[in-house]
Amino acid sequence: MIIVKIIGGMGNQLFQYAAGRRLALHHNVPLKLDVSGFATYTWHIYSLKPFALEATQEATPEEIDRANPAGRKGLSGKVSRLCRKLRLPQNKVFWEAKVRPYDVGFLKAGPNTYLDGYWQCEKYFLDIADDIRREFTIKVPQDDASRKVADEIKTVNAVSLHVRRGNYVSLPEVNRVHGTCSIEYYQECIAQIAQKVKDPRFFVFSDDPEWARDNVKIPFPTTYVAGNGVGRDYEDLRLMSSCRHFILANSSFSWWGAWLAANPDKIVLAPKRWFTDPAIDTRELTPPGWLRI
């Protein structure tokens, strides 16, 4: 079987599931989810239950220990990197280093692999894109407030604009890794959308909607979407993906909002700087056709 470690926010969890699903289908073996990290992880909660996933079974502690015996000691990444250096088979732990774009050796991982990484590139699952879009359909009925916004989105040239703050701002250790997109970035993106989209109407999504309302000034009709906080962020993702065009934050959450959108003519603007460390290669983080600003 393939076991994939699920951790981080909803966007990261979707990437992890998609990569695990691809490798499991490649080997025609079951996919199980390791969600044990959420017992001590305080930044986010497990967020995949609202989705129509094919693989929902959680790996048992015994299965996790057999697949990733070094994991409890924090050695899984070191073990896997050593295996790669020595050209040993990758039959147990397959670790994705953050500083590398798409790993062309991904499908060489064996049918009994524990996946530990972020997998932030569509190439990991592009050849099963239709399956992923189907499984990432949200099965929870839409509430009245979100349905009202969704009905509005359908009638206009809707542009999703995402402002990611939360622990990017509140936790210094996270801020040092990610940083935040500047007001100048959003202003440039809004100007480019205005040149390309007739009568745009902006829908602003943020984990800090009051800050977004006070600081992101948009000279077009704008709806600041609020009310979908922790445990309900799938509602924002569903609304985002209903829009026609997209301005992303440096966030996997808004990445998925754009990727899941069905509009074939969508304009997607994303920040050039995704992480604060320039050594992290993000050239393949966004699909071809998305514009980096």
N, C-alpha and C positions, 0 to 999 in steps of 0.2 A: 504494500500500500504506500501511498504518498501521504505524508503528514506535513501540513504547512502551519508555521507559527503565525498566529493572528495577534497583532498588537498595534498600538498607535491609534490615531483617529480613524473616522469612517473611511476617508480616502485611502489611507494606507492599507486598511483592512480589505478594501475592494481590490487593490493591486495584488495583495498577497493571495487572496482567494483565486483571482483570475490566473495567476501564474501556477498555483497548485492544481487548478482544474486542467490547465493545458498539459501539464506533465502527467497527470493521472490519466487523461484521455490518450496521450501518446503511448502509454504503456498498458492501457486497458486494465487499470487497477483502481481500487477504491481510493477516494480522497477523504481524509479525516482532518479535523481542525484541532490545533492545539491552542486553546483559549486560557490555559492555566495561568498565563502571565497577568491576567486581569485581577487575580486575587491580591496582588500587591501593587499593581500599576494604578496610580491615582489620577493621571492626567485625562484619561478617556475611559469609556466603557465599551464593552463588546456591542457592536452596532449593526450586525448583519442579519438579525432576526426578521426585520421587516421585508427582506428581499426574498424573491422566489428561487432560492438556491436549490440545485440538485443535490449537492453534498452538504449535509447539515450535521452529520454525526461527529461528535467530539471524540478525539483520541483519549484513551484511558491513560492514567499515569504510567501503567506498565508498558503500554505501547510507546509512549513518549520516551521512556527510559531506554527501551530496547533500540529505538531508532536514533536517539541522540544521547548516548550515555555520558558525553562530556558536557551536556547542556547545563546540568545543575551546578557545575563548577565554573560555568562561564567560559569553557574552553572550546565550545563548538566551532567558533569562527577560526581559532588558531589551528585546530585539528584539520579542518577542511582546507585551509590555505596551505598547510604543510603537505597534505595529500596532493594538492595541485602542483606544488613545487616539485615534489618527488614523482609526479605523474602516476600516482596510485589511483585505483578506481574510486569514483565518487558514488559509492553505494549506500552511504549513510547520510552524512551531513553535507548539504550543498549550501555554501555561504555566499551571499552576494555582497561584494565590497561596495561601499557607498561612492567611492571615487572612480568607479568605472561605469561607462554606459552599458548598453545591452551586451550581455555575455553570450557569445555565439556558441558556447559549449553547454548551454542550459539543457537541451534535450539529451545530452549525453549522460545526465544524471540518471542513476539506475531506478528500477521499479520499486525499490524499498528505501526511498530517500526522505529525509527530514529537511524541509526547506526553511531556511532562516534568513530573511532579508526583506527588502522593500520592493524590488522588481518594478520600479517606476519607469516603464517603457512599454508602449503598446506592442512591440515586437514579441514580447513574451507570450502574448495571447491573440495576436492579430488574426491568425488563421482559424480561430474559433470565435471571431468577433460576434457573429450572429448568436451563438450560444451564450456568450457573456452578456450581451444586451438583453436577451430573453431572461436570463437568470437574475439580472440586476433590475428587473421590473419590481416595483414596490407593490407588495400584495396587500398592505394595510389600506383600508378604505380612506379616502381623502376627507378631512374634516371640513366643516362649512367655511371657515375663514380661508383656508388654503384653496378650496374650490372656487371661492369668489375671485381670488388672485389669479388662479388658473384660467378662469373664464375671461378675465381681462387680458391675459397674455395672448390668448388665441386670436384676439381681434386687432392687435397692433403689431408694429415692427418691434418686437420685444428684444431688449438688450439686457442680458444678465451682467451685473457688475458685482464682483465679490471682494469684500474687504476682510482680510484675515487678521485678527488680533489675538485675543485670548491669551494662551500661554506663550505665543510669540512675543508678547509684551510683558506679561506678568512674571515670567520666569527667566532670570538672566541667562541661565545655561542654555535655554531654548533660543532665546533671542540671539545669542552669540552664533548659533548654527544657522538660523533662518533669517533673522532681521524681518523687516516689514517693507511693503511697497510704499513708495513716497507719494505724496499728493501730486507731485509733478508727473509721476508715471500715470496716475489716473487721468490727469488733465490732458496729457498727450493722447491717451487711448480714446477719451471722449471726443477729442478733436478729430481723430482719424475716423471714428465711427460716424461722426457728423458729415464727413466728406463722402462717405460710401453708402450710408443708409438713409433712405428718405423717411422723414417724420419718425425718428427713433423715439421709443418710450423706454426709459431705463427702469429696471427692477434691481434694487440694491439689496444684496444678501450679506449679512455679517453676523459674527458672534458678538459684536458690540454695536448694535444698530444705532444707539444714541450717538456714539462717537462718529459713525459714518454719516448720520444726518447732519451733525454739526460741522463736519470737516470736508466731506466730499460734495462740493457744490457742482450741480449739473444744470446747464442752461436749457434743459428740455424737460418735458413732463416726466416725473419720477415717482416711483412707489418704493418706499423703504419698507421691506418685508420684515416683520418682527413677530415674535411669539413662538418660534420654533427652536427652542433652546435644547439643552442636553436631553437626550432621549427622544427628541422629535426632529433632529436635524435631517432625517430622511425626507421630511416634508419640503425643506428648502432644496434638497437635491432634486426632488421630483419637479418642483417649480422651475428651478434653474434649467433643467434639461428640456423643458417645454419652450424655452426662449429660442429666438432665431439666431442671435449673435451673442458674443461673449467677451467680457473683459475679466481676465483671471487675476487672482492674487497668486503669490508664490505658494500655492496650496494644492495638495492632491485632491481636496474636496471640490474645488472649482474646476480642476482638470477633468474630473469625472462628470461634472455638470455639463461641460462642453462636449466631451467625448460621447456621452449617451444621447445627445441631441440628434434628432432625426433629420434636421434640415440639411440637405446636401450642399447648399450654398452658404453655409454659416461662415461668418467672419469670427475668428478667434484670435484675440490679442493676449499675449502672455509676457511676463517680465523676463528680460534677458538674465537678470541675476535672480536665481532661484534660491541659492544658499549664499551665506556671507563669505565662505571660503572659495576663492577663485580656482582652487585646484580641483574642485569637484566638477567633473565633466557632465554637463546637462544638455549636451547637443542633441541627444536622442530622447530626451525626456518628453518633448512635445512632438506630435505627429507632423509629417510634411504638410505644408499648407497653413499651419498656424504661424502667426507672425510674432516674433519676439521684439519687444519694445524696451 
